[in-house]
């Protein structure tokens, strides 16, 4: 199962003013590259409408083998990039991390590939799976946490990718390369805009793992308090307790639900780095409504956190921490609500 506790831990934390983000490693294509962008719905498909010549694939392999910062993993690194090109992730006009270079001599590029041929054949199936799924997983993690990778939190991000790959029934991808190469260096060049385009185009395809379809409406970083609040409201309603808190007018539950629904309908534009997706931000009116909803969620936090800590919700709710620091601003309210909810947990 996907590790929601890890994700909630990451999303709920206040981002420090300074952090370490690994510098991108540009994808290198031969300078005469002129292939059209593959339709998003066909990325990863064996029914390839944009056939790339063997000669150019060998050039991609050779050029990117020399770009690997760890020579011991250069073969796997170059193969993964070559498979990403075959899968159709390249969109030259909209990917600033693509570099052009003079091609190698064709015979030299061919010999480089043939020298590594046995290892390439052994690793090719894993590389192909990784080339298709990792960009989509990277987009999800970028959307949910605000970063696709952070070098100063390598263990946390490794766990996020690992748990998502397992949830997608792709454990074989884990360990294909060291985490910093696999989850950042090799495929960062693809970028959220192309990843979003492919995700949205393939939501109805059986090839897209169910876990990624389910996460396609995951609210972006910065809105976790709304998501958690609405989950608590739903749980309260199932226990016929919501009316007790909503009837006073102190908490506008409908506003929270309406705004969260809007955010999940188009989570990309509500992301703090919406420009990375190539989309317009929310309107001034939408942002104003979002801020009002956040204020309601913060005010509701002591009640919601008391409910979570009472154990009345399901297991996934008990792992969520997005409201903790807001609830601690009103400890008396939280304590009174815990006393109230304890009545429903006692035999």
C-alpha positions in Angstrom: 0.0 0.0 0.0 1.0 3.6 -0.6 2.6 5.1 2.6 0.2 7.9 3.4 1.9 8.5 6.7 5.2 9.4 5.0 3.4 11.7 2.5 1.4 13.5 5.2 4.6 14.0 7.3 6.2 15.7 4.3 3.2 17.8 3.3 2.4 19.0 6.8 5.9 20.2 7.6 6.6 23.9 7.2 9.2 24.2 4.4 12.5 25.6 5.7 13.7 28.8 4.1 16.8 27.1 2.8 17.0 23.6 1.2 19.1 21.6 -1.1 17.8 20.7 -4.5 20.1 18.6 -6.7 21.1 20.5 -9.8 19.4 19.1 -13.0 21.5 17.0 -15.4 20.4 18.0 -19.0 19.2 15.3 -21.4 21.5 15.3 -24.5 20.2 14.8 -28.0 22.1 14.9 -31.3 21.9 18.5 -32.6 20.1 17.5 -35.8 17.2 15.9 -33.8 13.9 16.7 -35.7 11.4 14.1 -34.6 7.8 15.4 -33.8 6.5 15.1 -30.3 4.7 11.9 -29.6 1.0 12.3 -28.7 0.6 12.1 -25.0 -1.9 9.3 -25.1 0.7 7.1 -26.9 3.6 7.7 -24.6 4.8 4.2 -23.4 2.7 2.5 -26.1 4.2 -0.3 -28.2 2.1 1.0 -31.0 4.6 3.7 -31.8 3.5 6.4 -34.3 6.8 8.2 -34.1 9.5 5.7 -35.1 13.0 6.7 -34.1 15.9 5.3 -36.1 18.3 2.8 -34.5 21.1 5.2 -35.5 19.6 8.0 -33.4 18.8 5.8 -30.5 22.5 4.7 -30.4 23.5 8.3 -30.5 21.2 9.0 -27.5 22.8 6.1 -25.6 26.3 7.2 -26.3 25.8 10.9 -25.6 24.1 10.3 -22.3 26.4 7.6 -21.1 29.1 10.2 -20.9 26.7 12.5 -18.9 26.2 10.0 -16.0 27.9 11.5 -12.9 28.7 8.0 -11.6 30.7 6.0 -14.1 29.9 2.7 -12.4 26.2 3.2 -13.3 26.7 4.8 -16.7 25.3 1.9 -18.7 22.0 1.8 -16.7 21.7 5.5 -16.7 22.2 5.8 -20.5 19.8 2.9 -21.1 17.1 4.5 -19.0 17.4 7.8 -20.9 17.3 5.9 -24.2 14.2 4.0 -23.2 12.5 7.3 -22.1 13.2 8.6 -25.6 11.7 5.4 -27.1 8.7 5.7 -24.9 8.0 9.2 -26.3 8.7 11.5 -23.4 10.7 14.0 -25.5 9.0 17.4 -26.2 11.9 19.5 -27.3 10.0 22.8 -27.6 8.8 22.6 -24.0 11.7 21.0 -22.1 14.4 23.5 -21.3 16.6 20.8 -19.7 17.3 19.2 -23.1 20.7 20.0 -24.6 21.9 19.5 -28.2 25.4 18.2 -29.0 27.4 17.1 -32.0 26.7 13.4 -32.6 29.4 10.8 -32.1 30.9 9.1 -35.1 28.3 6.4 -35.9 30.7 3.5 -35.8 32.0 4.7 -32.4 28.4 5.0 -31.0 27.6 1.5 -32.3 30.7 0.0 -30.7 29.9 1.7 -27.4 26.4 0.1 -27.4 27.7 -3.3 -28.5 30.4 -3.3 -25.8 27.6 -3.0 -23.3 25.2 -5.3 -25.2 25.0 -8.2 -22.7 24.3 -5.9 -19.7 21.8 -3.9 -21.8 19.8 -7.0 -22.7 19.7 -8.0 -19.0 18.5 -4.6 -17.9 16.3 -3.5 -20.8 12.9 -4.8 -19.3 13.5 -3.0 -16.0 14.6 0.2 -17.8 11.5 0.2 -20.1 9.2 -0.1 -17.1 11.1 2.6 -15.2 11.1 4.9 -18.2 7.3 4.8 -18.5 6.2 4.9 -14.8 8.9 7.0 -13.0 8.0 10.3 -14.7 4.4 9.9 -13.7 5.3 9.0 -10.1 7.7 12.0 -10.0 4.8 14.3 -11.0 2.7 12.9 -8.2 5.4 13.4 -5.6 6.2 16.9 -7.0 2.5 17.8 -6.7 2.0 16.4 -3.2 5.2 17.6 -1.6 6.4 20.6 -3.7 9.6 18.9 -4.9 10.3 15.8 -7.0 13.5 15.2 -5.1 15.5 16.8 -2.3 19.1 15.9 -1.7 18.9 16.9 2.0 16.0 14.5 2.5 17.1 11.6 0.4 15.9 8.9 2.7 12.4 10.4 2.9 12.0 10.8 -0.8 13.5 7.3 -1.5 10.7 5.9 0.8 8.1 7.9 -1.0 9.2 6.6 -4.4 9.6 3.1 -3.1 6.2 2.9 -1.5 4.5 4.3 -4.6 6.3 1.9 -6.9 5.2 -1.0 -4.7 1.6 0.3 -4.7 1.8 0.4 -8.5 3.0 -3.2 -8.5 6.4 -2.2 -9.9 8.8 -3.3 -7.2 11.3 -4.4 -9.8 12.1 -0.8 -10.7 13.4 -0.2 -7.1 17.2 -0.4 -7.1 17.7 -0.1 -10.9 19.9 2.8 -10.1 20.9 4.5 -6.8 18.0 6.7 -5.7 19.6 10.0 -6.5 20.2 8.9 -10.1 17.0 7.0 -10.6 14.6 9.5 -9.1 16.3 12.8 -10.1 19.3 12.8 -12.4 18.2 10.5 -15.1 14.6 11.8 -15.8 14.3 15.2 -14.2 14.5 16.8 -17.7 11.0 15.5 -18.6 9.4 18.1 -16.4 5.9 18.4 -14.8 4.2 19.9 -17.9 4.8 16.9 -20.1 4.1 14.5 -17.1 0.8 16.2 -16.5 -0.1 16.1 -20.2 0.6 12.3 -20.3 -1.2 11.6 -17.1 -4.4 13.4 -18.1 -4.3 11.8 -21.6 -4.0 8.2 -20.2 -6.4 8.2 -17.3 -8.7 5.8 -19.2 -6.0 3.5 -20.4 -5.4 0.1 -18.7 -1.7 0.6 -19.0 -1.7 3.4 -16.4 -1.4 1.8 -12.9 -4.6 2.2 -10.8 -2.7 3.9 -8.0 -1.7 6.7 -10.3 -5.3 7.1 -11.6 -6.5 7.3 -8.0 -3.8 9.9 -7.2 -4.5 12.0 -10.3 -6.7 14.3 -8.2 -4.4 14.4 -5.2 -4.6 18.0 -3.8 -1.3 19.8 -4.2 1.2 20.8 -1.4 -0.2 23.6 0.7 -3.8 22.3 0.7 -3.4 19.2 2.9 -5.2 20.9 5.8 -8.3 21.2 3.6 -8.1 17.5 2.5 -7.7 16.3 6.1 -10.5 18.6 7.4 -13.0 17.2 4.9 -12.0 13.6 5.7 -12.8 14.4 9.4 -16.1 16.1 8.4 -17.0 13.0 6.4 -16.2 10.8 9.4 -18.2 13.0 11.7 -21.2 12.8 9.3 -21.0 9.0 9.3 -21.3 9.1 13.1 -24.1 11.7 13.0 -21.8 14.2 14.8 -21.2 16.8 12.2 -24.4 18.7 12.8 -23.3 19.4 16.4 -20.3 21.3 15.2 -21.8 22.8 12.0 -25.1 24.2 13.2 -23.6 26.9 15.3 -22.2 28.5 12.1 -18.7 28.5 13.6 -17.4 26.1 10.9 -18.5 26.4 7.3 -18.3 22.7 6.3 -19.8 23.3 2.9 -17.2 25.9 2.0 -14.4 23.4 2.9 -16.0 20.7 0.7 -16.7 23.0 -2.2 -13.2 24.4 -2.3 -11.5 21.0 -1.9 -13.6 19.7 -4.8 -12.5 22.6 -7.0 -8.8 22.0 -6.0 -9.0 18.3 -6.8 -10.8 19.0 -10.1 -7.7 20.9 -11.3 -4.9 20.4 -8.7 -2.2 21.5 -11.2 -3.3 25.2 -11.2 -3.5 25.3 -7.4 0.1 24.1 -7.1 2.5 26.7 -5.7 4.7 26.1 -8.8 1.8 26.1 -11.3 4.1 27.6 -13.9 6.0 24.4 -14.0 2.9 22.8 -15.4 2.4 25.5 -18.1 -1.0 26.4 -16.7 -2.6 29.6 -15.5 -2.9 30.2 -11.8 -6.2 30.5 -9.9 -8.1 33.7 -10.4 -8.1 36.4 -7.7 -11.6 35.3 -6.7 -10.5 31.6 -6.5 -7.5 32.5 -4.4 -9.7 34.6 -2.1 -12.1 31.7 -1.6 -9.2 29.3 -1.1 -7.8 31.5 1.7 -11.2 31.7 3.4 -11.4 27.9 3.3 -8.0 27.6 4.9 -9.0 30.0 7.6 -12.0 27.8 8.4 -9.8 24.7 8.4 -7.3 26.3 10.8 -10.2 27.3 13.1 -11.6 23.8 12.9 -8.2 22.2 13.5 -8.5 21.6 17.3 -11.8 19.8 16.8 -10.5 17.8 13.8 -7.2 16.8 15.5 -9.1 15.8 18.7 -11.2 13.5 16.5 -8.2 12.0 14.8 -6.4 11.4 18.1 -9.5 9.8 19.6 -9.2 7.0 17.1 -12.7 7.3 15.8 -11.6 7.6 12.2 -10.2 4.9 10.0 -6.5 3.9 9.9 -5.6 6.2 7.1 -7.0 9.2 8.9 -5.0 8.4 12.1 -1.8 8.8 10.1 -2.5 12.3 9.0 -0.7 15.2 10.6 -1.6 18.3 8.5 -3.6 19.9 11.3 -1.4 19.2 14.3 0.4 22.6 14.5 -2.8 24.5 13.9 -4.6 22.5 16.6 -1.9 23.2 19.1 -2.7 26.9 18.8 -5.9 26.3 20.8 -5.1 23.5 23.3 -8.2 24.1 25.5 -10.6 23.5 22.6 -8.7 20.4 21.6 -8.8 19.1 25.1 -12.6 19.7 25.5 -13.3 18.0 22.1 -11.1 15.0 23.1 -13.2 14.6 26.2 -16.4 14.7 24.1 -15.1 12.2 21.5 -13.9 9.9 24.3 -17.6 9.2 25.1 -17.9 7.5 21.7 -14.9 5.3 22.1 -15.6 4.0 25.6 -17.6 0.7 25.8 
